[in-house]
């Protein structure tokens, strides 16, 4: 056998196979690049959203959106984009953010002759929803949500809230006492965490029939930090849904981080489920949110786990948002002495005795009301843009036609801090709600959202906020202990991660009476 024959028979096939492998690899790379280039060109020049302004890179890829989201500064990025591009901004290849007052009504409201914009799949990633149990917040189907709202609405009626007022008043009184105790022992106290503890105990008492005892702790109750950390899971799942290939990579690369998030989510679910089981095992001393639900429910339809999902939503969302409004308002009042002086004068001149302060008596306080409205405008309690999906056949938002399947939302921060909607938007100016300025579109601020999925507990929130702030400022003079930039130091992970609010507290020489009902506020360790 010659050398040439040997080469032909033995080496040539291997050489050809190598060439074939390289050719196939190059072909695959070429096809991948071609597909990527096609996607880029399509998204920029041929996509139905090509006419919506926004950063070119956001039209090409979901990467910018995910970076903004995970950074915690998404609300402020959207504000920046809307100030640059206008009321409609394309924030991802198939996603549009809005900032106008009209967009609130078009996306979240009920329009005759228009289909409902249902919630996006973001809501499938949180506590309970991730294990197949939807709640009043996470349920995406309109009919199922309507049924939930029907059986929960009794708990938030004016009649029900009147029944709950004594419980709220007792906890607020204990909060006032604790502020005095801690304020006399320390140079300053963290008013943000104190308010979190108060609202956590209020929602615990009203949702589950017993306080968590958070007010009695020096540190925040563990459920507060666990629930806040659990919310990060929804963001991670949102990112993974945008890049399915990451589902194979991320669990390996970020195993420790994902384990922490999933553990916090499971702990949050366990806290809620055990608390509901504890409530169901005993007779509540007073009527709470679960009283009517447990009496009227069909256990095969409204399961124990679903009740736990509702309770988790009410405790976490209800407590955090109320504490956020009050913390932000105290911060801005301390930065604006004129507004603080006017509000304290209204409060202290309006009540001769501490015992006269209640939900009904605080309702007519006009300057208090506009201060709260301005606080919710300048720092919306829910910073996250609430995604909805345009129905099949397409529809218009703020006069712009969008194809079916497009994800849309109104950015709360961009709407309430946008230069197109408010004059001097970063200025704390409660008077803008009394005398309407030409440059202020007050309807652009919707802290409770609008439509059938608007906040079910808004009346309760108003009662909590009014009575807490009036009692606090009737008794104490407050002073900011250390400078902070509230907006710059805030981050969003579904809800706000707020900076510490260190405040000096001084009793102005009035007595705080004993509790209305001390039994309500006895510390109870959460199960």
N, C-alpha and C positions, 0 to 999 in steps of 0.2 A: 504494500500500500504506500503510495507516495505521500509526501508532506502535504501537498495541495489537497489530495483526496481526504486526508485526515482532518485538515482545517475545515473543509466544506462540510464534512459529516459531523464533526464534534463542536467546533467553535462557532461556526456561522449561525446555527439555530439560536445559540445563547445570545450572540450579538444582535440578531434580529429581534429576539424577545426583549432585549434591553431597549432597542430602539422603539419597539411597540409600546413598552411600558412608559418610556419617556414621552412618546407621542400622545398616549392616552392621558398622561398626567398634564401635559401642556394643553391638550384639548379641553380637559376638565377645567383647568385654570382659565383658559380663554372663554369658555362657556360661562363660568362664574362671573368673570369680569364683564362679559357682554350683558349678562342678566342684571348685574349691578348698575351698569351704565344705562341700560334700558329703564330700570326703575327710577334712576335719578332723572333722566330726561322726561319720563312719563309724569313723575310727581311735580316737576317744575312747569312743563309746557302743556300737558294733556289732561292732568287730573282735574276732576270737576271743581276742586278747591283752588285751582291755579290763580284765580282772580282775587283771592283773599290775601291781603298784605301780611307780611311777617318776615322773619329772618329766613333767608334762602336755605340755610342748613337745617332748619326745623321742618321745612317742606320735604327735605330729602330723607331724613332719618328721625327715629324716636330717641336717639342718643341724647340730644340736648335736653329734651323734656325729662329724661330719667336723671340726668346730672342735676338739673334744677330741683327736681323733686327730692332726691336723696340728700342734697345739700342743706335742706331745711329752709331755704330762702326763696322757694317757689313763689309765694305771694308777691314778694317785692320784685322778682324778675318779671312777673306778669304786669305789675304796675309800670315798670320801666318800658316794656314792650308796648303797652297800650298808650302810654304817653307819647311814644314815638310813632306808632302806626295807626292809631285811632281805636274806635270802639270794637272793631273785629280784628282778631289776630290769629293767623294760622300757627299753632304751637307745636304741631306734629303733622305727619303726612295726612292723617284723616281726622284731624282735631282742630276745633276753632274755639278760642276764648273770646268772651264778650265782656263789655264793661258799662253798657248803657242801662238806664232805668227800664227801657222798653224790653231789653233782653230778659230781665227777671220775669216779666209777665209772659213773654213768648215761650221761654224754655220751661218754666216751672208752674205757670198758671194754667187755667182752664180757658180755652178759646173755642167758642162755638164753631162747629164745622172743621175742627182740627183734631187730629189724633193726639194721644198722650205721648209725650217724650218719656220713655221709661228709663230707669236708672241703668248706668253702665255696669260692666262686670267687675269694676273696682270693688263693689260692695260684696262680692263673693269671697273676699280674702280675709275678713276679720274674724274676731272671736265668734263662735257658734256658727256663723255663716260658713266658715271653713269646714265644719263637720256636718253641714247639711241642715242646720236649724236656723231659719231666718227669723228676724225680729222686726219690730216696727221701723227701725232704721234701715236694716239690710235687705228687707223684702223688696224684690224688683217687680213682681207681677202686680199690676194695679188692683185687680180684683181681690187678691189675697191681702194686700195692704189695706184696702178699704175695710175688709172684715176685721183686721187687727185694730184699726183705728176706731171702729164702731165699739168694740168691747173694751177698749182702753179709754175712750173719751169720757166716760162717766167719772173716772178718777181725776179728771182735770177740769170738770165743770165748776162754775162759780160756787155752786152749793157744796161741792166736795172740798174746794179750797177753803171755804169758810170754816168747814169742820176741821181742817188741818191747821188753822191759824194758831191755835194754842200750842201745838207741838213746835211749830216754827218759832213762835215768840219765845218759848222756853229755851230753845237752843241758841237763839240770837242773844238772849240775856246771859246765857252761860259764856258765850263768846265775848261779850262785853266785860264780864268778870275776869275771864282769862287774859284778855288784853291788859286790863289793869294790873293783874297779878304779875304777869311777865314783864310789863312795862316798868314796874317799880323795882324789879329784880335785875334788869339788864339795861345797858346803855341804849339799846335799840332792839326791836324785834322784827322778824320777817313777816310783814303783813300779808304777803302773797300766800305763804304756807298756812298762816292762821285762817285766812279766808277759805282756802281749800279745805281745811279741816272742818270748818263750819258748814260749808255747803255739802260736803261729803256726809256729815252726820245728818243734815236735813234730808237729803235724798234717801239715805239709808233708813231713817225713821219713817218717811212717807212711803217708800217702796216696800220695805220689809218689816215694818212694825217695830223696829228697835234701832237706836243709835249705834254707830260703830265705836263710839268712844274716842274718836279722833281728836276732839278738842282737849282731851285730858293728856294727850301724848306730847312730849317735847319734839318728837320727830314725826313727819307725815306717816299716816297709816300705810302699812305695806301694800294694801290693795290699790292705793292711789298710784304708787310708782309702778306696780306690776301692770295695771291697766294701761297706763300711759306708754310703757314699753311695748305692750302687746299691739298697740295701734301701728307700730312700725311694720308689723307683718303685712298689713294691707298694702303698704307702699312697696315692699319687696315683691309681693305677688303681682302688683300692677306692673312693675318693671319686667318680671319674668314673663308675663303674658304678652308683652311687647316684643320679646326676643325668646321664642320657644327653645332655641338652641342652648340658651343659658340654663335651662332646666337640668341639663346634663352636666354642666360645668360648675355652676354656682354651689350646689350641695357639696362638692369636693373642695373647692377653693375657699368657700366661706362657711365651712362646716360648723366651726365654733360659734360664729355669730348667729347662724340660722338656728342652732340648737338653743341658744339663749332666747331668741325671739319666740320659738315654738314653745319653749318651756313657760315663758311668761304668758303666752296665750292660753296654754292649758291651765296654768294656775288661775288666771282670770276667770276661765270657765268654771273651774272647781270652786272658787270663792263664791261665785254667783249661784251655782247649783246648790251648794251646801247651805248658803244663806236662805234660799227659797225653801229648801227642805225643812230648815229650822223654823221658818215662819209658818209653814203649813202644819207643822207638828204641834203648834200652840195656838191658842185663841188670842188674837191681838187685843191689847188693852183699849185701843181706839181704832176707828176705821182708818185703813190705809189704802194704798192703791190696789192691793191685791184682794181686798175684802170682797168687792163685787165680782171680780173676775173669778175667784175661787168658788163663789156661790153659784154663779150662772154658767160656768164653762161646761162644755162636753169634753171630758178628759181624752177622748179619742181624737178630738180635733185640736184642742188647746192643751198640749202636753206639758208635763212638768219642766222639760228641758226648754220648751219655747217660752214659758213664763220666766225661766232663769235668763234666757236671752233678752227678753224685754227688761227685766230688772237690771241686768248688766248695763244696757243702753241708758236706762233712766238714771242710774246711779252715776255712771261715768260721764256721759254727755251733759246731764243736768247739773251735776256739781261743778264740773270744770268750767263750763261756759259762764255760769253765774259768778264764780270766783274770778274769772278773767275780766268780766265787765267791771266788777268792784275794784279789783287791783289796779286796772288801767285808769279808772276814774280817780282814785286816790292819788296815783302818780301824777296825773295831769293837773289835778287841783293843787297839789303841792308845788307844781311848777308855775301855776298861775294864781298868785295871791288875790287878785281882784275877783276871780270866779269863786275861789274858796271863801272869801269874805262875804260875798253876796249869798252864797248857799248857806253858810253857817248862820247868817242873820235870819234867813228865811226859816231855818229849822229852829233856832233858839228863841226867836220871837214868836214862833207859831205854837210852841208847847211850853206850858208852865211846869208840867210834871212829866217825868219819864214814863209813868204809867199811862199817859194819854197817847203815847205813840203806838199806832197799830196800822194795819193794812188800810182801813177805811180813812183814818185821819191823815195818812201821808199821801193819799191819792191826789188831793187838790194842790199839792205843792208844785207849782209850775216850774220854778227854776230847777228843782230836783229832777223833774221829768226831762227837761231839755239837757241837763248835765249828763244824765244817763244815755239819752239819745246820741249826744255828741261823743260820749265815751265809746258807744257801740259803732259809731261811724269811723272814728279815727283808729280804732283797734277792734275790728269785728270779732266777736267771740268765737265764731267758726271761720277760720281763715281759709280752709280748703275749698277749692272750687268743686261744686257737687256735680259730677258728670251725668249727662243724660244722652240718649241716643235718638237721633232724628228718625221718625217712623218711616216705614216703607212708602215709597212714592215721593219722599222729600217734603220739605216744608220751609217756611221762611222764619228767620230770626232777625229782628231789627231791620226788616226790609230786604235781607239777603237770602236768596234761595239756596238751600243746602240739600244735597242728595241724601236719600235714606241710608242709615248706617253711620252717618257722621257723628262723632262724639262732640258734644257742645257743653258749655257751662258759662255761667257768669262768675267772674273773679270778684269775690267780696272786697278784697283790698284794692284792686284796680278800679272798681266801681265807686268805692267810698273815698278813695284818696286820689283819684284821677283828676288831673287839671281840667279836663273837659267837663267834669261834673260839679266841681266845687271851686269856689274862689279861695285861694290860700289854703289848700286842703290839709296841709300838715299843721296848721294852727288850730289849737283847741279853742273853739269859739261857740259856747252854748247858745249865745244870742242869735246865731244863724237860724235856730229852730223857732225863735219867737217872731222875728221880723225877717221874712224871706228876702234874701238878697238875689239880685238878678243873676248872679253867677253861680248860684247853688241849685242843683237839681236834687232835692231832698229824697225823692223817690229812688234815687240810685243807691241809697243805703237801706238794705233790707236784712238786718241782723238775724231775724227769725225766718228768713226766706219767705216765699209766697206760695199760694196754691194749696192743693189738698195734702201736700207733704211738708207744709210749713210746720214749725216747731209746735208740738202738741201741748207743751208745758209753758207757753209764754206768759199766761196769767199768773202762774205760780212763780215764775222767774221775776216778774214785776213786783210781786209781794215780797219775795226774799230780798231783792235789791233795795227796795224803798225802806223797808223796816230796818235792815242791817245798817245802811248808811246813815239814816236819820238817828238811830240810837247811838251809833259810833261818834258822830259829830256833835250830838247833843251833850255827850259826856266828856269827850276828850278833845284836846288840841293836838294836832299832829305836825311833825316836822320831818322832812326827808333827811335821813342820817348820812347817806352817802350818795354821790351823784351817779346816775346811770342813764343810759340812752335806751329807753324801753323798746323802741322799734328796732334799733340796730342790734340789740342783744337778744331779740326774740327769734326763735326758729319754729317752723311748723312741721310736725309729723302727725298729720291728720288734724290734731288740735295743737294749740300753742305749747311750746316749751318756753315758759316765761322766766325772765331774770328775777333774782331775789329783790324784794322791795323792803329795804331796811328803813324803819320809821321809828322816830322817838315819840313817845306817848306821854301826855301829861293830863291828868284829870283837872278839869277847869273849876273844881270845887263843888261838884254835885255828887250826891249819893246814888249808888246803883242799888236798886231794891233786890230783895231775895227773889229766887226764881219763881215763875208762875207755877210750875210743876216740876220740882227737882227730880222726881222719879224718871222723867222722860230722858234726862241727860246723864244718868249714871253710866259710867264707862262700861262698855261691854266688848270683850275681846271677840273679834270676828272669828267665826269657825273656819 
